[in-house]
Amino acid sequence: MARASKSRNFLLGLSLRRDEVPSFDAYPFSIPAIGALSELRFDHPVTFLIGENGAGKSTLLEALAIAWGLNPEGGSRNFDFATRASHSDLNRYLRLSRGPRRALDAYFLRAESYYNVATRIEELDAEPGGGPKIIGWYGGKSLHEQSHGESFFALFMNRLGADGFFLLDEPEAALSPNRQLAFLSRMHDLVRRGSQFVVATHSPILLAYPDAAIYLLADGAPSRVDYRDTEHYTVTRNFLTRTEQMLAVLLEEGDEEE
């Protein structure tokens, strides 16, 4: 397994400048996991952020992306478009600890706004002036002419490369189980080639990556958990091994509510 030492990572740590926060009663600091945040260590090549909907995973990942110099809606440093300014100002209160290596590339994937990235690529490629087309970095085929899952996979297989720092928000959103397994293989290949990943996910398949740190965002400060202690693993395992029993309970409860 390709374990990246701490010194190989581009991002070593993240801390919240708590003394500068104007109010812990206002968003996003009113989110329990954000308000209780002190410091996170990134000492593995892959770090996962997990938690219930609304726990602050995407908010934290977005703030990290902006603090790294990436566009809030996704893309590389060269993307500066804004469809709708909806990001928080959390990035202003983050302190990043960077490693000695310099990333050759960085990319932020937001599942919810990847359509906007695809549109911006087409707009830029349509501008006069010649030069290589941006879509060439994504496999050469319009992302809008592919299914959602195919366009995601075109990004993973073509745009992401060696020695890169990649922030992915729910990359499994458009992927079938088989494609999630293929993504695991692709991610591992890029880790072996010096890349680092921070991923917000709900996928028990992706979380199974064996050389990863998993941070749970819940009621208190983010805490590190083992894969088999995550709700993602236990709920999925119980459902697959006790399908009939769980369905009987769930559907019976639903009938009673009607």
N, C-alpha and C positions, 0 to 999 in steps of 0.2 A: 504494500500500500504506500502511496506517495505522500508521506507526511511532510508538510512544510514546516520548517522550524519557525519560531517567532521572528527571527531576523530576516526570513525570506518574505514575510507578509508585507504588503504595502501599507495596510492599516493595522496598527498594533493595539490601539485602544481608543475609547471614546468616553468622554465625561461631560457631565452637565455642569455649567458654571452656575451653581445654585444661588450664589450670592447676588447674581445679576438678574435673576428671574423677577419680573415686576409683580406677578401675582400667581400663586399656585391655585387660585380659584378660577382662573380664566383658561380657556382652551389655548394650547393643547396640554398645559400643565395640570389641568383638572382631570385628565386621564390618569387613573391611579398609577399605572406602570411608568408613565412619563414623569409624573410629579414625584415619584419615589426614586427616580433614576439617579444614580451617583456615577458609576463607572462600569463600562463593559470592556472585557479583554477579548481581543481577536487573535488567539494563539493557535488556531487551526486554519487550514486552507479553505475550509467551508464552514460558514456560520449560518445557522438557521434561526429565524425569529418566528415563534409560534404563539398562539393564544386565540381566544374567542374573537368573534367579530366585534370590532370596536375597542379591542384591547390596546391598540396603538402601534401595531406592527408596521403598517403602511406609513403611518405618520412619522415614525422613527426612521424608517428606511428612506423616505422622501427627504427628510431633513439631512440625513447623512449624504445623500446624493447631491443636494444643493451645496452643502458644505464642501464637498469634493470638487465642485465646479461644474456639475452636470445640470441639464435642464430639468425643471420640476415635472414636466410632462413626459420625459423620457428621451432617450437618444444619447449621443456622445457629447463631448464638449462643443462640437460644431453646430449643435442644434440650439437655436435661441428663440424658437417660436413660442407663442403663448396663446392657446385657444381660450382658456378661462383661468384666471389667477385664483386658485383655490387652496394653495399650499399655506401651511402655517409658518410662523416665524421661528420655529424651534431651532432651525439651523444657526441662528444668530447666537444661540446660547450653548452650542456644542464646542468642545475642544477636542480636536483630533490628534492622536499620537501616530505619526507616520514612521514607517520603517526606513532603513537606509537605501533600499532599492526603489527605483523610480518605475512606475507602471508605464508600459509602452502604450497602453490604451485603457479607456474606461468607458463603461456603458451602463445606462440605467433603463431597465425594462419595467414599464407599468402596464399590466395587462389591460387596464381600463382605458388607457389612452394610446395604445399601440396603433390604433386606426389613425390617430392624428399624426403619428410619426410617419406612417406609410404615405399619408397624403402630402406631408411636407417633403418627403423624398421625391415624389412625383413633381411637385411644384418646382423644386430646385433643379431637377433634371430637365425640366421644360424651359428653363431660362436660357437665353442665348449666350454664347461665349465659348461653347465647345468644352473640351476637357473630358476626363473620364466621368461616366455616369455613376452617381452614388449607388444606384440599385445594383451595380456590379458587385458591390461589397456584400450584398444580400442574396447572391446567387444568380442575378441577372433577370429574374422574372418579377413583374409587378407584384407587390405584396397584396394589392387589392384584387388581383386575379387568382389568388390562391385562397383556400379555406383559412379560417382563423388559425387552426392548428398547423397547417402547412406553412403559413407565414411566420409563425413562431419558430418552427423548426428551421426555416431558412435562416433566421437570425442566429440560432444556436450553432448551426453547422457552417455558416459562411462568415458572419460578421464578427463573432467572438473568436479571439485567437490567443496565442501564447503571451505570457507576461502581462496579462490584463487584470484590471480590477472591475468586477462585474456585480452590479446590484440588481437583483431580480425580485419583482413583486408579484407573487403568485404565478410563476411561470407555468404551472400545471393547469391553469385556467382553461386553456384550449387544447390540452393534450389528452389523447386516449391513454389508457394504462400502458399499452405497448410503447407509445411514444414517450411516456414518462420514464420507462426503463431505458429507452434509447438515450434520453436526455441525461440520465445518470451516467451512462457510459461516456457520453460526450463531455460532461462536466469533469469526470475523472481524467480523461485525456488532457483537458486543458489544465487541470491541477498539476499533472505530471510535467506539463510544459511551463510551469511557473505562475499560473493564474490564481487569483483569490476570488472567492464568491461570498456575498452576503445575500441570503435568500429569505424572504418572508413567504411562508407556505402553510397550506392545510393538508398537504399530501403525505400520507404515511409511506408512500413509495419513495418519494424524494428524501424524506427524513431518515430512511434506512441507510443512507450513505455512511459507510463505517468510519470515516475519518473526519467527523464533523463535530462542532460544538452546537448545542441546541439551547437557546434561551427562551424561557417561558415568560410571556408578559401577561400578568394577571392583576391581582389586587395590590401587590406590593412591588418592590423593586424587581426588575427582571432577574430571574434565577436560572442557573444552568441545570438541565435535567438530562437523564439518560433516555435513549430512544424508547426502550420498553416501559418506561414510566410515563410516557406521554399519553394523553387521552386519545390522540390520533391512532396510536398503536393498539391500545386496549379496546377501544370501541370497535375498531375495524376487526381485530382478532375475534372479539366476542360475537360480532355480527356474522362473520364467516363461519365460525364453528358452532354457533347456536342460532342459525338463521330463523328456523321455524318458531323457536321459543320467543325470540325477540320480536318477530313480526306479530306473533299472537298478542303479546303484551301491548305493543305500539298501536296496532290496529283496533284492538279492543278498547283501549283508552280513547282512540279517536271516535269510535262509535258511541261511546258514552257521552262524549262532549256534544255530539249532535243531538 
